[in-house]
Amino acid sequence: MVKNFMSPFDEKYKVQVKPISRDIRVDIEVRNTITKVINSLGYHDFEFTSEEISRINALKDCAVNLNDSSSITNYGISTTEKISVALGDMQGIVHSDNLHSLQNSLNELLLAMESITKYIASNWFNKLFMKKLEHKLVDNLSKYIAMKLVELNQELEKCPDKFDELDSLFRKLSVYIISGYAFLSACDLKNNSSNDIFKSQKIKDMNESIERFKRKLSSMVTLRHSLLLQMAQIRLEKRNLESLIDSAYETIVVSIPVWKQYIGSYQLNKTTEDLIKINKLQSKMTISTGCR
C-alpha cells in the first residue's frame, strides 16, 4: 500500500493557516478564474462554497511538484483512500449479514405459517401424510426476526453520518480535481528538441510528468463519477432495506396476531370464510415482504 503523504497544500496549510471560515470572502477575479475551470469540467452538481473556492485558488499554484514522482502519486490520496473505506462501510450496512438472516427467517416464517394452515385445513386422511408444525416455531421465528430488526436499525442509525462523510469526501475530491486542472492550465508541453542533451532531457522529463499528472487527474474524474453513482445506488438500497424492515415489523406485530386469531377461529368453527381470511392474509404478507 502506498504511504499516505500530504500534498504540499496540506502541509502548508496545516501549520501556517487557521481553518477558513464558511463566510470567507473571495476576490471576484479569483472566483471568475476558478469558475471557468469548474465550467470547463461541467461540475454543476453542487454549489461550491467560498471556502472551497479559496482552497482551489491556493492549491492550483502548488498542486504537485512535477520534479517529484511521489508528489504525483500521492496527490489527493488521503481523500481517495477515505472514499474507499466509507463506501465499504455503507455497503456493509445495506448488504449486512443481518439483512440476509432477516430475509431467510421471514421466508421460513411464511412457509411455516402456510404449512400449519394446510395441516389444520386438511382432512384426517391427508394429515397422515403431512408433517405437523407447532405454533411454537412461528413464535420462535418471530422472536428471532425481532432481534434482527433491532440489529438492523442500529446499523441504519450510522447512515446519516456516513452519508455526510461521503458528501464531504465527494466535495474534497472535486476540489482536488479542479485544482489539478487549474494547475495544468499553466503547464504547457514544450518542444524538447535542443542541441543541449541535458536541457532536452529535462524538458522531456517535465513533459512526461505533466502527462502522468493528467492521467492521475483522469483517474480521479472517473472515481468522482463512480462515487456519484454509488451514492445514489446506496440510497436506493437503504430505502429498500427500510421498506423490508417496515414490512417485517408489520408481520410480527400485526399480521402474526391476526393470523393466530383466524387460525383459532377456524379450528373452532371450521368455516370457509375463516380459511379464506387466513389465505388472503398469508398472500398479503408474502407480497409485502418480497419473500418466497
C-alpha positions in Angstrom: 0.0 0.0 0.0 1.3 3.5 -0.9 2.3 5.5 2.1 -0.2 8.3 2.9 1.7 11.5 2.2 0.2 15.0 2.5 0.1 17.2 -0.6 2.1 20.5 -0.5 -1.2 22.2 0.1 -2.0 20.1 3.1 1.5 20.6 4.6 1.4 24.3 4.0 -2.0 25.0 5.5 -1.7 22.5 8.3 0.9 24.7 10.0 0.6 28.2 8.7 -3.1 28.9 8.2 -6.0 28.7 10.5 -9.2 26.9 9.2 -11.0 29.1 6.8 -14.5 30.1 7.9 -17.5 29.4 5.8 -18.2 33.2 5.4 -14.8 33.9 3.9 -14.9 36.5 1.1 -13.3 35.6 -2.2 -12.0 38.2 -4.7 -14.3 38.4 -7.7 -11.4 37.9 -10.1 -10.3 34.8 -8.3 -13.9 33.4 -8.3 -14.2 34.1 -12.0 -11.0 32.3 -12.7 -12.0 29.2 -10.7 -15.5 29.3 -12.1 -14.1 29.0 -15.7 -12.3 25.8 -14.7 -15.4 24.4 -13.0 -17.5 25.2 -16.1 -15.0 23.5 -18.4 -15.3 20.3 -16.3 -19.1 20.6 -16.1 -19.1 20.3 -12.3 -22.5 21.9 -11.7 -23.9 19.2 -9.4 -23.4 21.3 -6.3 -22.6 24.8 -5.3 -19.0 25.5 -4.3 -18.6 27.4 -1.0 -16.3 30.4 -0.7 -14.0 28.2 1.4 -13.8 25.6 -1.4 -13.1 28.3 -4.0 -10.3 29.7 -1.7 -8.8 26.2 -1.3 -8.8 25.7 -5.0 -7.1 29.0 -5.6 -4.4 28.2 -3.0 -3.8 24.7 -4.3 -3.8 25.5 -8.1 -0.4 27.0 -7.9 1.3 24.3 -5.9 -0.8 21.2 -6.6 2.2 18.9 -7.2 6.0 19.1 -7.7 6.5 17.8 -11.2 10.1 17.0 -10.4 9.0 14.7 -7.6 7.4 11.4 -8.7 5.8 10.7 -5.3 4.2 14.1 -5.3 2.0 13.0 -8.3 1.4 9.5 -6.9 0.1 10.9 -3.6 -1.9 13.8 -4.9 -5.3 13.6 -3.2 -4.5 10.0 -2.0 -5.8 10.6 1.5 -9.2 11.6 0.2 -9.4 8.7 -2.3 -8.5 6.2 0.4 -11.1 7.5 2.7 -13.7 7.3 -0.1 -12.9 3.6 -0.5 -13.3 2.9 3.3 -16.5 5.0 3.6 -18.1 3.2 0.6 -17.1 -0.2 2.1 -18.8 0.8 5.4 -22.0 1.8 3.6 -22.1 -1.4 1.5 -21.6 -3.3 4.7 -24.7 -1.7 6.2 -27.1 -2.1 3.3 -25.8 -5.7 2.5 -25.1 -6.9 6.0 -25.4 -10.5 7.3 -28.4 -9.3 9.4 -30.3 -8.4 6.2 -29.7 -11.9 4.7 -30.7 -13.5 8.0 -33.9 -11.4 8.2 -34.9 -12.4 4.6 -34.2 -16.1 5.2 -36.1 -16.0 8.5 -39.1 -14.2 7.0 -39.2 -16.8 4.2 -39.0 -19.6 6.8 -41.8 -18.0 8.9 -44.1 -17.7 5.9 -43.5 -21.3 4.9 -44.2 -22.4 8.5 -47.4 -20.5 8.6 -48.5 -21.9 5.3 -47.7 -25.4 6.4 -49.7 -25.0 9.6 -52.7 -23.6 7.7 -52.6 -26.5 5.2 -52.4 -29.1 8.1 -55.3 -27.8 10.1 -57.4 -27.4 6.9 -56.7 -30.9 5.7 -59.0 -33.9 6.2 -57.9 -36.7 8.6 -56.6 -38.9 5.7 -54.2 -36.2 4.3 -53.0 -35.4 7.8 -51.5 -38.9 7.9 -49.0 -37.9 5.2 -48.3 -34.3 6.4 -45.8 -33.1 8.9 -47.4 -31.3 11.8 -45.7 -28.0 12.8 -46.2 -26.5 16.2 -47.2 -22.8 16.6 -44.1 -22.5 18.8 -42.0 -22.5 15.6 -43.8 -19.3 14.5 -43.2 -17.7 17.9 -39.5 -18.6 17.9 -39.0 -17.3 14.3 -40.9 -14.1 15.3 -38.6 -13.5 18.2 -35.5 -14.1 16.1 -36.8 -11.7 13.4 -37.5 -9.1 16.1 -33.9 -9.4 17.3 -32.5 -9.0 13.7 -34.7 -5.9 13.2 -33.2 -4.3 16.3 -29.7 -5.0 15.0 -30.5 -3.7 11.5 -31.9 -0.5 12.9 -28.8 0.0 15.0 -26.8 -0.3 11.8 -29.0 2.1 9.9 -28.6 4.7 12.6 -25.0 5.1 11.3 -26.2 6.0 7.8 -26.7 9.8 8.2 -23.1 10.3 9.5 -21.8 8.0 6.8 -23.7 9.9 4.1 -22.4 13.2 5.4 -18.9 11.8 5.3 -19.3 10.6 1.7 -20.8 14.0 0.7 -17.8 15.8 2.3 -15.3 13.4 0.5 -17.1 14.0 -2.8 -16.6 17.7 -2.4 -13.0 17.3 -1.4 -12.3 15.1 -4.4 -13.9 17.7 -6.6 -11.6 20.4 -5.1 -8.5 18.3 -5.9 -9.7 17.7 -9.5 -10.4 21.3 -10.2 -7.2 22.5 -8.6 -5.2 19.9 -10.6 -6.7 21.1 -13.9 -6.2 24.7 -13.0 -2.6 23.8 -12.2 -2.2 22.1 -15.6 -3.6 25.1 -17.4 -0.3 26.9 -16.6 1.8 23.9 -17.6 2.4 23.8 -21.3 4.1 21.0 -23.1 7.4 22.3 -24.5 9.3 21.3 -27.6 12.2 19.2 -26.3 14.3 19.4 -29.5 17.6 21.0 -28.5 21.3 20.6 -29.2 21.9 20.6 -25.5 21.1 17.0 -24.5 20.8 17.9 -20.8 18.3 20.6 -21.4 16.4 18.5 -23.8 16.2 15.6 -21.3 14.9 18.0 -18.6 12.2 19.2 -20.9 11.3 15.6 -21.8 11.1 14.6 -18.2 8.9 17.6 -17.4 6.6 16.8 -20.3 6.3 13.2 -19.1 5.5 14.3 -15.6 2.7 16.6 -17.0 1.2 13.7 -18.9 1.4 11.5 -15.9 -0.4 14.1 -13.8 -3.1 14.3 -16.5 -3.6 10.5 -16.2 -3.8 10.9 -12.4 -6.5 13.5 -12.7 -8.4 11.4 -15.3 -8.5 8.5 -12.8 -9.8 10.9 -10.1 -12.5 12.1 -12.5 -13.6 8.5 -13.1 -13.7 7.9 -9.4 -15.8 11.0 -8.9 -18.3 9.9 -11.4 -18.4 6.3 -9.9 -18.8 7.8 -6.4 -21.8 9.9 -7.5 -23.5 6.8 -9.0 -22.7 4.6 -6.0 -24.0 7.2 -3.5 -27.3 7.2 -5.4 -27.4 3.4 -5.5 -26.7 3.1 -1.8 -29.5 5.5 -1.0 -31.9 3.4 -3.1 -30.8 0.2 -1.4 -31.2 1.9 2.0 -34.8 2.8 1.1 -35.5 -0.8 0.0 -34.0 -2.1 3.3 -36.2 0.3 5.3 -39.3 -0.9 3.4 -38.3 -4.5 4.2 -37.9 -3.6 7.9 -41.3 -1.9 8.0 -42.9 -5.0 6.4 -41.2 -7.3 8.8 -42.3 -5.2 11.8 -45.9 -5.2 10.5 -45.7 -9.0 10.0 -44.6 -9.8 13.6 -46.6 -7.1 15.4 -49.8 -7.1 13.4 -50.1 -10.0 10.9 -49.0 -12.8 13.2 -51.5 -12.0 16.0 -54.3 -11.6 13.4 -53.2 -14.9 11.8 -53.4 -16.7 15.2 -56.8 -15.3 15.7 -58.0 -16.6 12.3 -56.4 -20.0 13.0 -58.1 -20.2 16.3 -61.5 -19.2 14.8 -61.1 -21.8 12.0 -60.2 -24.6 14.4 -63.3 -23.7 16.5 -65.9 -23.1 13.7 -64.3 -24.8 10.6 -65.8 -22.1 8.3 -64.7 -21.5 4.7 -64.8 -17.7 5.5 -62.1 -18.1 8.1 -59.9 -20.1 5.8 -60.3 -17.5 3.1 -59.2 -14.8 5.6 -56.1 -16.9 6.5 -55.1 -17.4 2.9 -55.6 -13.8 2.0 -53.5 -12.7 5.0 -50.7 -15.0 4.1 -50.7 -13.8 0.5 -50.5 -10.2 1.6 -47.6 -11.0 3.9 -45.7 -12.7 1.1 -46.1 -9.8 -1.3 -45.3 -7.1 1.3 -42.0 -8.8 2.5 -41.0 -9.8 -1.0 -40.1 -13.4 0.2 -40.6 -16.8 -1.4 
